[in-house]
Amino acid sequence: QVQLAESGGGLVQAGGSLKLSCAASGRIFSMYTMGWFRQAPGKEREFVAAFSRNGGFTYHADSVKGRFTISRDNAKNTQYLQMNSLKPEDTAVYYCAAGQPTGREIVKATEYDYWGQGTQVTVSS
């Protein structure tokens, strides 16, 4: 059973930074594509960033490209999301996810099987 646990959310002013962590149970990085999604109130869950299954490639949504960076520490079974230059529109619950999407499906939340409980990020203007 895959278990994911996010941490690191909080309240930050616009222009500030936060680093989210996602601790995974076991060595799952080689088995699953690992991603970050976010969901704001009244909106659909939105793709933020992901690692390919072999960890060779990273993908970032256009809305966060240049500001957010996904990374991971294989020895700690933990992936991260470094968020810089935060904007009020980045306010959302951020989720870590694991799944086996193929190709362009990497951005689809429905292609991920396992989810963490989420961590709230609030950016004040």
C-alpha positions as CSV (number, residue, x, y, z in Angstrom):
1,Q,0.0,0.0,0.0
2,V,1.4,3.3,-1.1
3,Q,1.2,6.1,1.5
4,L,2.0,9.7,0.9
5,A,2.3,12.5,3.4
6,E,2.7,16.2,2.6
7,S,4.1,18.9,4.8
8,G,5.4,22.4,4.6
9,G,2.4,24.4,3.7
10,G,1.5,27.7,5.4
11,L,0.7,31.3,5.1
12,V,3.2,33.5,3.2
13,Q,3.1,37.0,1.6
14,A,3.2,37.5,-2.1
15,G,6.7,37.2,-3.4
16,G,7.7,34.8,-0.7
17,S,8.8,31.2,-0.8
18,L,7.7,27.8,0.6
19,K,9.1,24.3,0.2
20,L,6.7,21.4,0.4
21,S,7.7,17.9,1.2
22,C,6.1,14.6,0.3
23,A,7.3,11.5,2.3
24,A,6.5,8.2,0.5
25,S,6.2,4.8,2.1
26,G,8.8,2.5,0.7
27,R,10.9,2.8,-2.4
28,I,8.2,3.7,-4.9
29,F,9.9,6.3,-7.1
30,S,11.1,3.7,-9.6
31,M,7.6,2.2,-9.8
32,Y,5.4,5.3,-10.1
33,T,5.3,8.7,-11.7
34,M,5.3,11.2,-8.8
35,G,3.5,14.5,-9.1
36,W,2.2,17.6,-7.4
37,F,-1.3,18.9,-7.9
38,R,-3.2,21.7,-6.3
39,Q,-6.9,22.5,-5.8
40,A,-8.3,26.0,-5.0
41,P,-11.8,26.4,-3.6
42,G,-14.4,25.9,-6.3
43,K,-11.9,24.8,-8.9
44,E,-10.8,21.5,-10.3
45,R,-7.6,19.8,-9.2
46,E,-4.8,21.2,-11.3
47,F,-1.4,19.7,-12.4
48,V,1.6,21.5,-11.0
49,A,4.7,19.4,-11.6
50,A,5.8,15.8,-11.9
51,F,8.8,13.4,-12.3
52,S,8.8,10.8,-15.0
53,R,8.8,7.2,-13.6
54,N,12.5,6.8,-14.1
55,G,13.2,10.2,-12.6
56,G,14.9,11.3,-15.8
57,F,12.5,14.1,-16.7
58,T,10.6,16.7,-14.9
59,Y,7.5,18.6,-16.1
60,H,6.1,21.8,-14.8
61,A,2.8,23.5,-15.6
62,D,3.2,26.8,-17.6
63,S,1.6,28.7,-14.7
64,V,4.5,27.8,-12.3
65,K,7.4,27.4,-14.7
66,G,10.4,29.4,-13.6
67,R,8.9,29.8,-10.1
68,F,8.4,26.3,-8.8
69,T,10.8,23.4,-9.0
70,I,10.2,19.7,-8.3
71,S,13.0,17.6,-6.8
72,R,13.5,14.5,-4.7
73,D,15.8,12.6,-2.5
74,N,15.7,8.9,-3.4
75,A,17.5,7.9,-0.2
76,K,14.8,9.6,1.9
77,N,11.9,8.5,-0.3
78,T,10.9,12.2,-0.3
79,Q,10.0,14.5,-3.1
80,Y,9.9,18.3,-2.8
81,L,8.2,21.3,-4.4
82,Q,10.2,24.5,-4.0
83,M,7.9,27.4,-4.6
84,N,9.4,30.9,-5.2
85,S,7.8,34.2,-6.1
86,L,4.5,33.1,-4.8
87,K,1.3,34.8,-6.0
88,P,-2.1,35.0,-4.4
89,E,-3.4,32.8,-7.2
90,D,-1.1,30.0,-6.0
91,T,-3.3,29.7,-2.9
92,A,-4.7,26.1,-2.8
93,V,-4.4,22.8,-1.1
94,Y,-1.4,21.1,-2.6
95,Y,-1.4,17.3,-3.0
96,C,1.3,14.7,-3.7
97,A,0.3,11.9,-6.0
98,A,1.6,8.6,-7.4
99,G,0.4,6.9,-10.5
100,Q,1.3,5.4,-13.8
101,P,0.1,7.8,-16.5
102,T,1.6,7.6,-19.9
103,G,2.7,10.4,-22.2
104,R,0.6,13.5,-22.0
105,E,-1.7,11.9,-19.3
106,I,1.0,12.9,-16.8
107,V,-1.0,16.1,-16.2
108,K,-4.3,14.3,-15.6
109,A,-5.3,13.9,-11.9
110,T,-7.5,10.9,-12.9
111,E,-4.4,9.0,-13.9
112,Y,-2.9,9.0,-10.4
113,D,-3.9,6.2,-8.0
114,Y,-2.5,7.4,-4.7
115,W,-2.8,10.7,-3.0
116,G,-1.6,12.4,0.2
117,Q,-4.0,14.3,2.5
118,G,-2.9,17.7,1.2
119,T,-1.3,20.7,2.7
120,Q,-2.7,24.2,2.6
121,V,-0.7,27.0,1.0
122,T,-2.1,30.5,1.4
123,V,-0.5,33.5,-0.3
124,S,-1.6,36.9,0.9
125,S,-1.4,40.0,-1.2
